[in-house]
Amino acid sequence: MFNLYFNTNDTQLIVTGKTFPIKDHLKKHGARWDAGRWVLPLNADSPLFRANLVEQCRLAVIAEKEAKELERAEQVKRIAYLHSPEFVKDALKAKAAGDGTYFWICCDQCRIVSHERQSVWCSACGADYGTHIESFFVRGRLRTGD
C-alpha cells in the first residue's frame, strides 16, 4: 500500500506521502526535500508526470514485497537446515577442523534443540552415560531433565 499526495501553489508542485521508494526518481526530476515534502518546479507538473510517479511507487512497493517474501523463504530454508542431520554433519566437520564453534554437538546422532542455548538431545550419548532417556546436552554438559 502506498499513498502519494500532490499539491500545487503558485510556483511549485509539492509531493507528500510515502515517497521513500521513489526519492531517487524525484531527485532525477529536480525535486528537493524541504521540511518533510518534495518540492518541484510547477512546470514539471503534468498528468503524465503524476501517473509516472504513481507507477514508479507501485513498482517499488511490489519489489519491496517480493524481496521480503524471498527473505522469509530464505529464513525458512535456513531454519530447516539448522535442524537437519546435514547441519549436524557439517558442524561435526567444522568441529574436527578445530573451529571450536560447534563444541556442543557431540555426535552425528544429535538432534538440535536450540541453537541460541546450544542444546542438543542425544539418546546415544545419554545411554552411554547411563542416564535417563530424556537427557540432553547444553553447551556440552549433560542435563538429565529430571
ZANU-110898 format. One record per atom (N, C-alpha, C): residue number from 1; atom name; z, x, y; residue in three letters. Coordinates in steps of 0.001 Angstrom, whole numbers. Atoms other than C-alpha are relative to their C-alpha. Layout:
BEGIN
NODE   resi   name        up      east     north   resn
NODE    NUM     CA         Z         X         Y    ala
...
//
This chain:
BEGIN
NODE   resi   name        up      east     north   resn
NODE      1      N         0       845     -1181    met
NODE      1     CA         0         0         0    met
NODE      1      C         0       883      1235    met
NODE      2      N        42      -758     -1238    phe
NODE      2     CA      -847      1263      3451    phe
NODE      2      C      -164      -950      1177    phe
NODE      3      N       112       792     -1223    asn
NODE      3     CA      -649       -33      6986    asn
NODE      3      C      -540       893      1100    asn
NODE      4      N       525      -669     -1178    leu
NODE      4     CA     -2776      1114      9880    leu
NODE      4      C       -77     -1027      1118    leu
NODE      5      N        37       882     -1171    tyr
NODE      5     CA     -2429      -390     13325    tyr
NODE      5      C      -772       681      1107    tyr
NODE      6      N       820      -531     -1085    phe
NODE      6     CA     -4934        89     16134    phe
NODE      6      C       334      -747      1280    phe
NODE      7      N      -224       570     -1333    asn
NODE      7     CA     -4109      -486     19792    asn
NODE      7      C      -843       784       992    asn
NODE      8      N       732      -701     -1061    thr
NODE      8     CA     -6059       347     22908    thr
NODE      8      C       666      -292      1328    thr
NODE      9      N      -345       243     -1399    asn
NODE      9     CA     -5193       756     26534    asn
NODE      9      C     -1202       430       828    asn
NODE     10      N      1146      -287      -871    asp
NODE     10     CA     -7373      1730     29500    asp
NODE     10      C      -764      1255      -394    asp
NODE     11      N       661     -1286       231    thr
NODE     11     CA     -8105      5274     28338    thr
NODE     11      C        71       530     -1421    thr
NODE     12      N      -180      -601      1324    gln
NODE     12     CA     -7113      5755     24729    gln
NODE     12      C       125     -1039     -1109    gln
NODE     13      N      -192       759      1222    leu
NODE     13     CA     -7095      4439     21187    leu
NODE     13      C      1264       557      -653    leu
NODE     14      N     -1272      -403       603    ile
NODE     14     CA     -3646      4519     19547    ile
NODE     14      C        12      -499     -1447    ile
NODE     15      N       -48       327      1414    val
NODE     15     CA     -3329      4622     15768    val
NODE     15      C      1430       256      -481    val
NODE     16      N     -1353      -125       541    thr
NODE     16     CA        66      3991     14135    thr
NODE     16      C        14      -545     -1413    thr
NODE     17      N      -144       479      1369    gly
NODE     17     CA      1370      3039     10703    gly
NODE     17      C       149      1172      -941    gly
NODE     18      N       -81     -1070       994    lys
NODE     18     CA      1188      5074      7532    lys
NODE     18      C     -1247       871       124    lys
NODE     19      N      1166      -831      -322    thr
NODE     19     CA     -1143      7739      8877    thr
NODE     19      C        37      1372      -654    thr
NODE     20      N       -91     -1345       567    phe
NODE     20     CA        62     10792      6971    phe
NODE     20      C     -1162       345      -930    phe
NODE     21      N      1113      -354       894    pro
NODE     21     CA     -2660     10577      4286    pro
NODE     21      C     -1303       331       733    pro
NODE     22      N      1268      -233      -713    ile
NODE     22     CA     -5376     10673      6960    ile
NODE     22      C       177       874      1242    ile
NODE     23      N      -250      -784     -1207    lys
NODE     23     CA     -3841     13062      9506    lys
NODE     23      C     -1092      1041       227    lys
NODE     24      N      1053     -1000      -173    asp
NODE     24     CA     -6477     15752      8839    asp
NODE     24      C     -1296      -643       480    asp
NODE     25      N      1196       728      -432    his
NODE     25     CA     -9253     13198      9250    his
NODE     25      C       120      -375      1491    his
NODE     26      N      -214       332     -1411    leu
NODE     26     CA     -7737     12079     12562    leu
NODE     26      C      -140      1240       889    leu
NODE     27      N       105     -1238      -780    lys
NODE     27     CA     -7410     15677     13786    lys
NODE     27      C     -1452       424       154    lys
NODE     28      N      1410      -379       -36    lys
NODE     28     CA    -11055     16290     12915    lys
NODE     28      C      -754      -786      1075    lys
NODE     29      N       653       836     -1015    his
NODE     29     CA    -11999     13469     15299    his
NODE     29      C       652       119      1370    his
NODE     30      N      -562      -271     -1323    gly
NODE     30     CA     -9936     14866     18166    gly
NODE     30      C      1304      -710       314    gly
NODE     31      N     -1269       690      -238    ala
NODE     31     CA     -6709     12923     17720    ala
NODE     31      C      1112      1025       195    ala
NODE     32      N     -1185      -840      -156    arg
NODE     32     CA     -3418     14385     18853    arg
NODE     32      C      1229      -855      -253    arg
NODE     33      N     -1246       683       327    trp
NODE     33     CA        84     13494     17717    trp
NODE     33      C       842       -78      1250    trp
NODE     34      N      -777       169     -1225    asp
NODE     34     CA      2152     12049     20532    asp
NODE     34      C      1075     -1061      -231    asp
NODE     35      N     -1164       892        98    ala
NODE     35     CA      5622     10542     20054    ala
NODE     35      C      -150     -1054     -1093    ala
NODE     36      N        44       915      1130    gly
NODE     36     CA      5099      9007     16615    gly
NODE     36      C     -1277      -792      -146    gly
NODE     37      N      1277       708        96    arg
NODE     37     CA      1492      7943     17024    arg
NODE     37      C     -1137       972       241    arg
NODE     38      N      1191      -801      -226    trp
NODE     38     CA     -2012      9338     17037    trp
NODE     38      C      -747      -582      1193    trp
NODE     39      N       703       420     -1206    val
NODE     39     CA     -3880      9220     20326    val
NODE     39      C     -1398       621        -8    val
NODE     40      N      1393      -440       -71    leu
NODE     40     CA     -7674      9432     20560    leu
NODE     40      C      -607      -490      1302    leu
NODE     41      N       696       528     -1175    pro
NODE     41     CA    -10035      9063     23498    pro
NODE     41      C      -623     -1361      -321    pro
NODE     42      N       494      1361       221    leu
NODE     42     CA    -11227      5487     23940    leu
NODE     42      C     -1450       -19      -460    leu
NODE     43      N      1410        -4       413    asn
NODE     43     CA    -14873      6480     23453    asn
NODE     43      C      -161       255     -1504    asn
NODE     44      N        62      -186      1457    ala
NODE     44     CA    -14033      7336     19789    ala
NODE     44      C       149     -1317      -738    ala
NODE     45      N      -264      1283       655    asp
NODE     45     CA    -13199      3682     19089    asp
NODE     45      C     -1293      -752      -264    asp
NODE     46      N      1107       880       386    ser
NODE     46     CA    -15735      1602     17207    ser
NODE     46      C       417      -688     -1300    ser
NODE     47      N      -333       662      1265    pro
NODE     47     CA    -15584      -880     14323    pro
NODE     47      C      -303       899     -1217    pro
NODE     48      N       338      -903      1093    leu
NODE     48     CA    -17288      1706     12105    leu
NODE     48      C      1069      1097      -163    leu
NODE     49      N     -1046     -1020        41    phe
NODE     49     CA    -14688      4361     13017    phe
NODE     49      C      1282      -559      -610    phe
NODE     50      N     -1210       621       564    arg
NODE     50     CA    -11816      1996     12253    arg
NODE     50      C      -153      -265     -1493    arg
NODE     51      N       252       259      1416    ala
NODE     51     CA    -13380       956      8940    ala
NODE     51      C        37      1305      -798    ala
NODE     52      N       -20     -1294       652    asn
NODE     52     CA    -13864      4630      8083    asn
NODE     52      C      1436       500      -184    asn
NODE     53      N     -1404      -410       107    leu
NODE     53     CA    -10181      5367      8800    leu
NODE     53      C       725      -802     -1086    leu
NODE     54      N      -629       842      1012    val
NODE     54     CA     -9075      2424      6669    val
NODE     54      C      -447       434     -1401    val
NODE     55      N       513      -434      1298    glu
NODE     55     CA    -11325      3582      3808    glu
NODE     55      C       589      1353      -398    glu
NODE     56      N      -605     -1310       295    gln
NODE     56     CA    -10038      7180      4075    gln
NODE     56      C      1458      -164      -431    gln
NODE     57      N     -1398       245       343    cys
NODE     57     CA     -6463      5899      3952    cys
NODE     57      C       102      -626     -1387    cys
NODE     58      N        -2       653      1307    arg
NODE     58     CA     -7219      3679       963    arg
NODE     58      C      -265      1011     -1111    arg
NODE     59      N       319     -1016       995    leu
NODE     59     CA     -8794      6582      -934    leu
NODE     59      C      1138       997      -170    leu
NODE     60      N     -1127      -933        78    ala
NODE     60     CA     -5864      8867       -91    ala
NODE     60      C      1168      -607      -771    ala
NODE     61      N     -1087       679       718    val
NODE     61     CA     -3354      6291     -1358    val
NODE     61      C      -323       -94     -1487    val
NODE     62      N       407        55      1407    ile
NODE     62     CA     -5333      5852     -4600    ile
NODE     62      C       154      1369      -645    ile
NODE     63      N      -128     -1362       533    ala
NODE     63     CA     -5466      9640     -5087    ala
NODE     63      C      1464       372      -193    ala
NODE     64      N     -1437      -278       110    glu
NODE     64     CA     -1716      9886     -4466    glu
NODE     64      C       595      -720     -1214    glu
NODE     65      N      -496       770      1139    lys
NODE     65     CA     -1027      7142     -7021    lys
NODE     65      C      -464       615     -1313    lys
NODE     66      N       510      -634      1215    glu
NODE     66     CA     -3259      8832     -9617    glu
NODE     66      C       720      1314      -273    glu
NODE     67      N      -726     -1259       175    ala
NODE     67     CA     -1515     12161     -9018    ala
NODE     67      C      1401      -251      -541    ala
NODE     68      N     -1329       345       507    lys
NODE     68     CA      1884     10515     -9578    lys
NODE     68      C       -61      -417     -1463    lys
NODE     69      N       145       418      1390    glu
NODE     69     CA       665      8898    -12803    glu
NODE     69      C      -267      1199      -904    glu
NODE     70      N       277     -1206       774    leu
NODE     70     CA      -701     12234    -14013    leu
NODE     70      C      1257       847      -154    leu
NODE     71      N     -1251      -751        54    glu
NODE     71     CA      2578     13954    -13146    glu
NODE     71      C       981      -647      -975    glu
NODE     72      N      -886       722       910    arg
NODE     72     CA      4520     11255    -15009    arg
NODE     72      C      -438       206     -1455    arg
NODE     73      N       508      -223      1352    ala
NODE     73     CA      2263     11656    -18078    ala
NODE     73      C       309      1422      -461    ala
NODE     74      N      -330     -1382       336    glu
NODE     74     CA      2762     15435    -17982    glu
NODE     74      C      1489       137      -315    glu
NODE     75      N     -1441       -54       231    gln
NODE     75     CA      6523     14943    -17774    gln
NODE     75      C       354      -619     -1359    gln
NODE     76      N      -247       631      1296    val
NODE     76     CA      6484     12600    -20783    val
NODE     76      C      -420       944     -1128    val
NODE     77      N       445      -957      1008    lys
NODE     77     CA      4467     15173    -22751    lys
NODE     77      C       979      1164      -124    lys
NODE     78      N      -939     -1126         5    arg
NODE     78     CA      6884     17941    -21742    arg
NODE     78      C      1302      -382      -710    arg
NODE     79      N     -1239       446       646    ile
NODE     79     CA      9936     15931    -22809    ile
NODE     79      C      -215      -153     -1501    ile
NODE     80      N       292       133      1429    ala
NODE     80     CA      8280     15100    -26146    ala
NODE     80      C       -70      1376      -657    ala
NODE     81      N        80     -1355       539    tyr
NODE     81     CA      7516     18799    -26670    tyr
NODE     81      C      1381       628      -106    tyr
NODE     82      N     -1326      -614         4    leu
NODE     82     CA     11063     19842    -25768    leu
NODE     82      C       890      -532     -1120    leu
NODE     83      N      -784       560      1100    his
NODE     83     CA     12414     17585    -28530    his
NODE     83      C      -744        70     -1331    his
NODE     84      N       798       -94      1220    ser
NODE     84     CA      9837     18577    -31131    ser
NODE     84      C       356      1255      -795    ser
NODE     85      N      -210     -1202       815    pro
NODE     85     CA     10061     21046    -34028    pro
NODE     85      C      -816      1195       495    pro
NODE     86      N       817     -1098      -540    glu
NODE     86     CA      7280     23092    -32370    glu
NODE     86      C       756       753      1080    glu
NODE     87      N      -794      -666     -1024    phe
NODE     87     CA      9572     23787    -29432    phe
NODE     87      C      1068       889      -629    phe
NODE     88      N     -1040      -789       666    val
NODE     88     CA     12327     24956    -31766    val
NODE     88      C      -601      1289      -557    val
NODE     89      N       655     -1206       528    lys
NODE     89     CA      9889     27359    -33468    lys
NODE     89      C      -351       967      1128    lys
NODE     90      N       325      -868     -1138    asp
NODE     90     CA      8677     28672    -30100    asp
NODE     90      C      1256       631       594    asp
NODE     91      N     -1256      -520      -540    ala
NODE     91     CA     12264     29053    -28904    ala
NODE     91      C       568      1084      -905    ala
NODE     92      N      -481     -1026       932    leu
NODE     92     CA     13195     30985    -32052    leu
NODE     92      C      -822      1282       128    leu
NODE     93      N       829     -1191      -236    lys
NODE     93     CA     10230     33321    -31427    lys
NODE     93      C       457       720      1258    lys
NODE     94      N      -485      -607     -1252    ala
NODE     94     CA     11458     33890    -27871    ala
NODE     94      C      1365       646      -219    ala
NODE     95      N     -1331      -554       303    lys
NODE     95     CA     14978     34448    -29186    lys
NODE     95      C      -141      1306      -776    lys
NODE     96      N       223     -1210       784    ala
NODE     96     CA     13688     37004    -31719    ala
NODE     96      C      -561      1132       862    ala
NODE     97      N       568     -1014      -889    ala
NODE     97     CA     11809     38785    -28939    ala
NODE     97      C      1049       575       946    ala
NODE     98      N     -1077      -532      -835    gly
NODE     98     CA     15138     39349    -27200    gly
NODE     98      C        36      -600      1385    gly
NODE     99      N        27       675     -1304    asp
NODE     99     CA     14525     36915    -24359    asp
NODE     99      C      1401      -400       446    asp
NODE    100      N     -1356       415      -320    gly
NODE    100     CA     18100     35598    -24502    gly
NODE    100      C       102     -1400       567    gly
NODE    101      N        -8      1333      -594    thr
NODE    101     CA     17096     32220    -23120    thr
NODE    101      C       499     -1061      -980    thr
NODE    102      N      -303      1045       974    tyr
NODE    102     CA     17483     30214    -26307    tyr
NODE    102      C      1024       465     -1033    tyr
NODE    103      N     -1036      -489       909    phe
NODE    103     CA     20586     31824    -27797    phe
NODE    103      C       704     -1143      -715    phe
NODE    104      N      -735      1139       527    trp
NODE    104     CA     21972     28364    -28505    trp
NODE    104      C      -727      -718     -1129    trp
NODE    105      N       728       588      1127    ile
NODE    105     CA     19294     27473    -31091    ile
NODE    105      C       168       938     -1180    ile
NODE    106      N      -376      -880      1112    cys
NODE    106     CA     20390     28779    -34495    cys
NODE    106      C     -1100       167     -1044    cys
NODE    107      N      1004      -107      1060    cys
NODE    107     CA     17594     27983    -36965    cys
NODE    107      C     -1085     -1053       214    cys
NODE    108      N      1120       936      -167    asp
NODE    108     CA     14400     26015    -37472    asp
NODE    108      C       335     -1426      -437    asp
NODE    109      N      -439      1342       371    gln
NODE    109     CA     16381     23021    -38806    gln
NODE    109      C       684      -727      1158    gln
NODE    110      N      -710       580     -1152    cys
NODE    110     CA     17973     22411    -35393    cys
NODE    110      C      -799     -1135       622    cys
NODE    111      N       589      1059      -811    arg
NODE    111     CA     17313     19198    -33545    arg
NODE    111      C       673        59      1366    arg
NODE    112      N      -514      -119     -1356    ile
NODE    112     CA     17702     19367    -29788    ile
NODE    112      C       701     -1297       381    ile
NODE    113      N      -741      1151      -492    val
NODE    113     CA     20386     17018    -28460    val
NODE    113      C      -155       -69      1517    val
NODE    114      N        99       -37     -1456    ser
NODE    114     CA     20378     18111    -24813    ser
NODE    114      C      -343      1413       454    ser
NODE    115      N       358     -1310      -549    his
NODE    115     CA     18621     20947    -23025    his
NODE    115      C       960       393      1113    his
NODE    116      N      -897      -297     -1113    glu
NODE    116     CA     20896     20670    -19999    glu
NODE    116      C      1330       546      -500    glu
NODE    117      N     -1287      -431       561    arg
NODE    117     CA     24017     21047    -22127    arg
NODE    117      C      -159      1077     -1060    arg
NODE    118      N       325      -992      1023    gln
NODE    118     CA     22288     23465    -24511    gln
NODE    118      C       678      -346     -1328    gln
NODE    119      N      -630       421      1241    ser
NODE    119     CA     23389     21476    -27533    ser
NODE    119      C     -1054      -409     -1022    ser
NODE    120      N       882       336      1110    val
NODE    120     CA     21739     21062    -30923    val
NODE    120      C       821      -635     -1107    val
NODE    121      N      -623       546      1190    trp
NODE    121     CA     22519     19119    -34069    trp
NODE    121      C      -693       670     -1176    trp
NODE    122      N       580      -759      1096    cys
NODE    122     CA     22015     21181    -37207    cys
NODE    122      C       816      -246     -1262    cys
NODE    123      N      -740       302      1225    ser
NODE    123     CA     23044     19796    -40588    ser
NODE    123      C        52      1215      -916    ser
NODE    124      N        10     -1182       871    ala
NODE    124     CA     22055     23034    -42366    ala
NODE    124      C      1112       974       393    ala
NODE    125      N     -1033      -940      -449    cys
NODE    125     CA     24318     25242    -40261    cys
NODE    125      C      1381      -635       -74    cys
NODE    126      N     -1285       683       120    gly
NODE    126     CA     27095     22641    -40217    gly
NODE    126      C       493        47     -1435    gly
NODE    127      N      -382       -81      1403    ala
NODE    127     CA     27055     22602    -44027    ala
NODE    127      C       383      1434      -373    ala
NODE    128      N      -330     -1403       267    asp
NODE    128     CA     27089     26425    -44066    asp
NODE    128      C      1432       311       397    asp
NODE    129      N     -1355      -249      -477    tyr
NODE    129     CA     30322     26381    -42111    tyr
NODE    129      C      1029      -885      -706    tyr
NODE    130      N      -906       882       724    gly
NODE    130     CA     31779     23708    -44411    gly
NODE    130      C       663     -1021       893    gly
NODE    131      N      -583       945      -946    thr
NODE    131     CA     32322     21291    -41552    thr
NODE    131      C      -558     -1393      -230    thr
NODE    132      N       410      1398        56    his
NODE    132     CA     31802     17613    -41016    his
NODE    132      C     -1507      -120       208    his
NODE    133      N      1449       164       -85    ile
NODE    133     CA     28214     16318    -41305    ile
NODE    133      C      -471      -266      1432    ile
NODE    134      N       360       288     -1381    glu
NODE    134     CA     28263     15265    -37655    glu
NODE    134      C       211      1210       918    glu
NODE    135      N      -203     -1196      -816    ser
NODE    135     CA     28768     18846    -36462    ser
NODE    135      C     -1236       287       839    ser
NODE    136      N      1090      -438      -857    phe
NODE    136     CA     26671     20133    -33625    phe
NODE    136      C       458      1234       760    phe
NODE    137      N      -286     -1241      -702    phe
NODE    137     CA     26471     23279    -31528    phe
NODE    137      C      -251      -192      1488    phe
NODE    138      N       153        15     -1451    val
NODE    138     CA     26996     23550    -27792    val
NODE    138      C        88      1439       462    val
NODE    139      N        91     -1378      -472    arg
NODE    139     CA     25900     26839    -26227    arg
NODE    139      C       341      1012     -1095    arg
NODE    140      N      -193      -910      1108    gly
NODE    140     CA     26007     28455    -29649    gly
NODE    140      C      1322      -124      -700    gly
NODE    141      N     -1310       177       638    arg
NODE    141     CA     29547     27308    -30526    arg
NODE    141      C        46     -1319      -749    arg
NODE    142      N       -69      1165       871    leu
NODE    142     CA     30265     24860    -33314    leu
NODE    142      C       988     -1033       539    leu
NODE    143      N      -862      1130      -364    arg
NODE    143     CA     31687     21444    -32352    arg
NODE    143      C       -78      -970     -1166    arg
NODE    144      N        -9       839      1199    thr
NODE    144     CA     32753     19114    -35131    thr
NODE    144      C      -215     -1478       261    thr
NODE    145      N       200      1411      -298    gly
NODE    145     CA     32510     15775    -33385    gly
NODE    145      C      1126      -879      -456    gly
NODE    146      N     -1156       783       437    asp
NODE    146     CA     35883     14684    -34780    asp
NODE    146      C       870      -357      1188    asp
//
